[in-house]
Amino acid sequence: FWGQTAGMAWFGLEARESPVFPISFSQALRRWLGGWITVALLGLPLVLLVWGSSLSDRMSHSRTYRAFLPAS
């Protein structure tokens, strides 16, 4: 439920604690807060992507993974 935004779902991405474990509610809140901080600072924290993860990922101790799509 809180592992994807609409844009992440569109591109088939999920925020997860690890490839196996989904993020918790508190991690989702920290990701949301990191997104707002990035917007408030006019995208400056996006420089962190050069070193591998966004401010939101760092604040919530999560990573963005390709979503698992079950076979149909």
Secondary structure by P-SEA (a helix, b strand, c coil): cccccaaaaaacccccccccccccaaaaaaaaaaaaaaaaacccccccccccccaaaaaacccccccccccc
